[in-house]
Amino acid sequence: MGKALQGVRILDFTHVQSGPTCTQLLAWFGADVIKVERPGEGDITRSQLRDLPDADSLYFTMLNHNKRSITLDTKTPKGKEVLEALIKTCDVMVENFAPGVLDRMGFTWERIQELNPAMIVASVKGFGPGPFENCKVYENVAQCAGGAASTTGFDDGPPMVTGAQIGDSGTGLHLALGIVTALYQRRETGRGQKVLAAMQDAVLNLCRVKLRDQQRLAHGPMKEYPQYPNGEFGDTVPRAGNASGGGQPGWILKCKGWETDPNAYIYFIAQAPVWKSICKVIGKEEWITDPDYATPVARLPRLMEIFGTVEEWTKTLTKFEVMDILNKYDIPCGPILSMKEIAEDKSLYETGTLVEVEHPTRGSYLTVGNPIKLSDSPTEVTRSPLLGEHTDEILRDVLGFSEREIMDIRDSGAIGVVERLAAE
Ligand SMILES: CC(C)(COP(=O)(O)OP(=O)(O)OC[C@H]1O[C@@H](n2cnc3c(N)ncnc32)[C@H](O)[C@@H]1OP(=O)(O)O)[C@@H](O)C(=O)NCCC(=O)NCCS
């Protein structure tokens, strides 16, 4: 069966997390992704947070599936020649270097256009044009600058970052959409274009509802926030603890075993259409008609008291028992799942969301597969490449260099002759 992006060739000049998540997705959709890495070290994540002494780290392997790797020192004349050949043959260059790096290397947008006017150059940067455009940025900086940290956590505590990598992987996703959109437009225009996803912008996009609330604040307190009715609202969106972001009030409640299990909790939503069922399940049938509880508006000032009462009930059952019971009545809820529980969930393996992958130096490891399922373009997850594993194959088969030319490139040191000699 063919793949959606079959025939698209990507020059993957990415490193760390944000760029690699983007190119990994494109590879899963069938693009030929050629990862260009510095000889010797390669992507810095190969050796970061290592769990096994001489194997590529999980950090690297879990972000670079289905790619090929070529080592190339793009600061040497021969390295530049090879990079130019790659630019001429690829459809898209994806990069997430610090601002100015590509220009310093000699590969400005103008130069790339000269080499290949149809090339799409897609970049992740920390910030868009403006006061911070030259800053280097990592995940948590983006979460802070994009509005996530100021709106996450509890009102009486400091700003909090979230475990979801919305700055890195979130921006990678945005960039991938920009790339396929530019490819689509290129079918008409024949031209490439620049695609920019700034991490601050991507995080802000994911925090859209908080900017909504910033504007709602001007018209009085936000009644679904835990600060209402007794707490103070200032002039900016406060941290809402575990309150539901939408119009349906929700909170995290303790379940049986919470004293020892940090994840014995359930997210419970007091959805208005099922209020009667909620009252029956928790044994508070009088709330169905009591004017203080019967309508969503009447409940707003009492939400924390209501959640406290529901929690008295949830504490008597495990989170999965609560889930079973509430689902029978269509009451929205969700167990707080630990990473261990997720890794043991068989259904996630059946859908390809979790995948076991074989790797020559680290053995088998668990990874997250493609979360986006296409019925006509199924994903087969293959292991990440070893550093420079496909260098010869790419020089020969993709770029058409002769054996003599490849020898010259090798002898120049551009693809890592130093290590090769050291190994001999
Ligand atoms: C992530 C980040 C902070 C890392 O910074 P860093 O480790 O210092 O890496 P840089 O991007 O600055 O690149 C470092 C150098 O490696 C060089 N380099 C990279 N690949 C190379 C190659 N194949 N051959 C030769 N040199 C190479 C670059 O040319 C650059 O050199 P220069 O500074 O002398 O011009 C930075 O790249 C960044 O801000 N990226 C944009 C935002 C982003 O994606 N952040 C999230 C990452 S998950």
The ligand as a MOL file (V3000), in Angstrom:
LIG
                    3D

  0  0  0     0  0            999 V3000
M  V30 BEGIN CTAB
M  V30 COUNTS 48 50 0 0 0
M  V30 BEGIN ATOM
M  V30 1 C 17.7420 24.2000 20.8080 0
M  V30 2 C 18.8320 25.2290 20.8770 0
M  V30 3 C 18.6910 26.1130 22.1050 0
M  V30 4 C 20.1810 24.4750 20.9450 0
M  V30 5 O 21.2570 25.3730 20.8800 0
M  V30 6 P 22.7510 24.8370 20.5410 0
M  V30 7 O 22.9250 23.4780 21.1180 0
M  V30 8 O 23.6990 25.8760 20.9580 0
M  V30 9 O 22.7060 24.6060 18.9540 0
M  V30 10 P 22.6430 25.6800 17.7760 0
M  V30 11 O 21.3550 25.5720 17.0770 0
M  V30 12 O 23.0220 27.0580 18.2620 0
M  V30 13 O 23.8070 25.1730 16.7940 0
M  V30 14 C 25.1270 25.0500 17.2860 0
M  V30 15 C 26.1900 25.0210 16.2280 0
M  V30 16 O 26.2500 23.7280 15.6450 0
M  V30 17 C 26.5850 23.8690 14.2990 0
M  V30 18 N 26.1640 22.6910 13.5380 0
M  V30 19 C 24.9970 22.0250 13.6240 0
M  V30 20 N 24.9860 20.9860 12.7660 0
M  V30 21 C 26.1750 21.0060 12.1420 0
M  V30 22 C 26.7970 20.1990 11.1480 0
M  V30 23 N 26.1570 19.1340 10.6280 0
M  V30 24 N 28.0410 20.5120 10.7350 0
M  V30 25 C 28.7020 21.5610 11.2480 0
M  V30 26 N 28.1830 22.3780 12.1680 0
M  V30 27 C 26.9340 22.0940 12.6160 0
M  V30 28 C 25.8250 25.0960 13.8870 0
M  V30 29 O 26.3150 25.6020 12.6840 0
M  V30 30 C 26.0520 26.0000 15.0860 0
M  V30 31 O 27.3000 26.6410 14.9430 0
M  V30 32 P 27.4940 28.2320 15.1160 0
M  V30 33 O 26.8480 28.6210 16.3800 0
M  V30 34 O 28.9940 28.3420 15.1520 0
M  V30 35 O 26.8990 28.9120 13.9550 0
M  V30 36 C 18.8180 26.1010 19.5910 0
M  V30 37 O 19.1240 25.3150 18.4950 0
M  V30 38 C 17.4890 26.8140 19.3750 0
M  V30 39 O 17.1670 27.8020 20.0220 0
M  V30 40 N 16.6990 26.3200 18.4020 0
M  V30 41 C 15.4440 26.9250 18.0260 0
M  V30 42 C 14.3550 26.6440 19.0160 0
M  V30 43 C 14.1590 25.1870 19.2830 0
M  V30 44 O 13.9290 24.3920 18.4090 0
M  V30 45 N 14.1900 24.8440 20.5760 0
M  V30 46 C 13.7200 23.5770 21.0530 0
M  V30 47 C 14.6670 22.5100 20.9520 0
M  V30 48 S 13.8610 21.0530 21.5250 0
M  V30 END ATOM
M  V30 BEGIN BOND
M  V30 1 1 1 2
M  V30 2 1 2 3
M  V30 3 1 2 4
M  V30 4 1 2 36
M  V30 5 1 4 5
M  V30 6 1 5 6
M  V30 7 2 6 7
M  V30 8 1 6 8
M  V30 9 1 6 9
M  V30 10 1 9 10
M  V30 11 2 10 11
M  V30 12 1 10 12
M  V30 13 1 10 13
M  V30 14 1 13 14
M  V30 15 1 14 15
M  V30 16 1 15 16
M  V30 17 1 15 30
M  V30 18 1 16 17
M  V30 19 1 17 18
M  V30 20 1 17 28
M  V30 21 1 18 19
M  V30 22 1 18 27
M  V30 23 2 19 20
M  V30 24 1 20 21
M  V30 25 1 21 22
M  V30 26 2 21 27
M  V30 27 1 22 23
M  V30 28 2 22 24
M  V30 29 1 24 25
M  V30 30 2 25 26
M  V30 31 1 26 27
M  V30 32 1 28 29
M  V30 33 1 28 30
M  V30 34 1 30 31
M  V30 35 1 31 32
M  V30 36 2 32 33
M  V30 37 1 32 34
M  V30 38 1 32 35
M  V30 39 1 36 37
M  V30 40 1 36 38
M  V30 41 2 38 39
M  V30 42 1 38 40
M  V30 43 1 40 41
M  V30 44 1 41 42
M  V30 45 1 42 43
M  V30 46 2 43 44
M  V30 47 1 43 45
M  V30 48 1 45 46
M  V30 49 1 46 47
M  V30 50 1 47 48
M  V30 END BOND
M  V30 END CTAB
M  END
